Amino acid sequence: MRTNIFVAVHKPGWPDLPDGYTPIQVGAALHEHFPQARAWDDAGENISEKNANFCELTALWWMAHHAEGDILGLTHYRRFFSFAPCGNPLIEYYRMKKDDPRFRAMTRVDDVPSMLETHDILLPYKRYFKQGLKGQYCLVHRPEDFAVFEDVFCKHHPHDRETFRRVMQGPQGYTYNMFVAKRGLACAYADWLFDILFDVAERIVPSDAPYQRRVFGFLSERLMPVFVETMHLRVKELPLIFIDERPLLPWRMRSLHILLEKMGTHLWR
């Protein structure tokens, strides 16, 4: 099976990638193309001009409509999945420089097909938000946008209303809009996701503030755990690799709350 993981990039300078990765320039309709990329999100039918509000989702839309491959995935120019056997299951992510010799070995896609024989989707380790997914969004972003988002979801998927609200009140979620799945599921997720987000986009006016205008990228992160639950997906969670030149700790431990949850202890109850 051919694995094709797209790496959303907006400027040159990503690490040297092993086989199985396609750097795709996002927002390509708004900027000069740089030849180091191998795909551009403005080729053919696209939503590239929406990149300021949809972030890496313009790459997801293009991938679902144009990409080749039996297995599709989405990562970022400075965030990648580690597919290598993890020596320490407590580590949520590693930090390394882009020329670190460990990078290529840890990101090789050779084992991805076998992972997807026993699991439906590969995702980052869950993150913990003490305010809950909805509470954290409304604390950091515009609450009125979330209200529209919730209303639109319930209109499109009335039978999943309670699942949505339960997940949004819960403290765990997947971040970064990163995943790997077989082609059929990846495209089904994109169709499901954009059906909701495009309706939300007709009902709100995004903020002009550089951070807040990325509204649909932030909202979409809240939808992945809902999709996982409603589709009853078998998830394999993986640590990430952060490409970072800053002199910070070379790793980050997973949240104590998540580890205790796996042992049946819930600190938030």
N, C-alpha and C positions, 0 to 999 in steps of 0.2 A: 504494500500500500504506500502511495506517495504522500508524504507529510509536507505541508506547505504552511509555514507559520509566518504571518505578516508582521513586520516591525514598523510601527507608525513612527515616522521621522519628520521633523520640520526643518532640520539643518544638517549638514554633513558632520561627521565625527563620531559615528557609532562604532562599536567594537568590530573586530574581524569575526564574521559569522561562519559557523560550519554550514554544511549542506542542509537544505530543508528550510531555509529562511529567505523571505523576500522583503527587503526594505521598501516601504511604500511612502512616498512623500504625501503628507496630508495638507489640505489647503492649497493644493497645487494650482488651482484655478486663480488664486489670489496672489501668487508669487512666481518668480522665475523658477523654472525647473532646474534642479541640479542633477547632473548626469550620474552621480554616485548611486542614486536610487535605482531600483529595478522595476518599479511600478509607480504610477502617479494616480491619485484619486480623482483626477479630472478627465481620465480617458474614457471615452464612450459615455453612456448614460451614467450620471453621477450626482452627488450632492456636495461636491467639493466646496462650493461657495458658502455652505453653511458651517464650515469648520470652526469659526470663532465661537459658535454656540454649541456645536456637537462634538468638538474635540476629535479624539481618535475614532469616533463613531463614523466619520466620513470614510475612513479606511474599512471599517466593518461593512458598511453598505456596499462599497465597491467590491470587497472580497466576496460577499454573498452573491453578487450578480455577475462577476467576471472571473473569479479566480479558478485555477485548475488545482486539482489535488483531491485525494480520497479523504484526507484528514486536514482540517483547516484550523488555524489558530490566530490569535491576535496578541501581540506584546507591544512594548514601547522601546524607544531608542536607548533608554537607560534603566529599563526593568525587564527582566527575562525570567522564565521558569528555570529552575535547576531540575533536570531530569536524572541527575546522578543519584545513586543510593545515598541517602542522608545518614551521615555518621552520628548525628545528634538530632533526634526528632523534636527537641525543644527549640531549635533555631527557626525563627520565622523568615528571616532573610539574611543574606550575606551582602557585605559591601566590598567592592573591589574596583580597581582602576581598569579602564577599558583594555589595557595591554597585559592584564594579569594572565599568566600562563594557564591558570585553572579554568578560565572562562570557557574556552572551546570544549574542553572535556565535560564540563558540567552542563552545557547546553546542547550537546549532541542529541539528535532526535531518534536515534536508532531504537530505543526502547519504547517510544510513544505508541506504536501500533499494538504492542503486547499489553501496555497499560489500558488501552481502550478495548481490549477483549474482556476485561473484568470490570471496567468502569465506563460510564457514559460520557463523562466530561472531566477534564483536568482544570482545576481552579487554584488560585492562591489560598493559603491558609486563611480562615476566617479572621476578621478583626472584631474587637470588642469595643462597643460604644455604650458607656454607662447611661446615657440619656435615651437609648434606643435609637433605631435607624431614623424614625420620623423626628424624634426630639433633637437628635444631633443635626439633622438637615435644617430644621427650623431655627436652631441656635446659630448656625454658621451661615446659612443662606436665607432667602426670602420665604417666610412662612406662607405667603399668599400663593407662591408658585407651587408649593407642595399641596395646597388645598385643591388647586386645579388638577394637578397630577393625580391625586387620589380620586377625585370625581370622574376623571376620564377613564382611569383603570376600571373603576366599578361599573361604568357604563359599558365598556368593551367586554368585561369578563365578570358579569354579575354572579356567576356561580363560584368564583374564586375570591369574592369580596372579603370573606372572613379570613381566608388564608393571607391575603394581602395585609389586612389590618393587624393580624397577629404577628406577621413577620416585621412589619413596621414598628410595632411596639416592642419587639424583642431587641436584644443588645448585640446580635451578631450579624455580620454581613460580609460580602465579598467586595473588594475594592479594586480599582484600577482598570476595570473593563477588560480584563485579561482572561482568556480561556483557550482550551484546545479540545476539539471534538471531531467526530466523524462528520463528513460533509453534510449529510442529510440533517443532522441535529443542529449543526452550526447555522445552516440556512434557515431552518425552522425558527431558531432563536432570533435571528435577524428580522425575519418577517413579523414575528410576534412583537418584538421590541419596537420597531419603527412604526407599526400600526398604532401603538400607544403614543409614542413621542411626537409623531407628526400631528396627531390630533391636539396634544398639549401645545405644540408650537403655534397652532392657529388661535389659541385662546390667551396666550400671555405675550407680553413684550419684554424680551430679555433686557436686563440691566446693561448700561454702557460701561460699568466698572469692569476692568480687565478680568478679575477673578470671577465675579458673579455672572458675567455673560456666558460662562461655560456651563450654563444651567442644565442642558440636556445630557451632558457628560456626567454631571453629578447625579441627576435623577436616575439615569440608566443604571448606575451602580446599585441602587436600591432594588432594581427589578431582577437582578440575577438570582438572589435567593428565593424570590417568589417563583420564578421559572423553574428552578430546581425542585421546589416542593410540589408545584402543580403538575409537573411532568414526572415526578417520582424518580428522579435521576440518581444514579449511583455516582457519587463524587469521589474523586481522588484529589486530596489537597496536597499541594507541593510548596516547598520554600521558594523564595524568589532570590534573584541576584540583582542588586542595585549597583549600577555603574556610578561611582561617585568619587571625585578627585579630592574631596575634603578629608582631612585627617580625623575621621570619626571611628568609633568602634567597628571592627570588621564584621560584626554580626549583630543581630537583635534577637533576643529571646522571645518566644511566643508568650502571649498574654496568660498570666496565671489564671484568669477567669476561664479561658478556653480550656486549659488543661484540667482544671477542676471540674468543668462541665462534662468532660469526657469520662471523668471518674464518678459522675452522678452527683456532684456537689454544685449547687447554684448560689453563688454569692449574692446575686441580685434579688433573690427571693426572701 
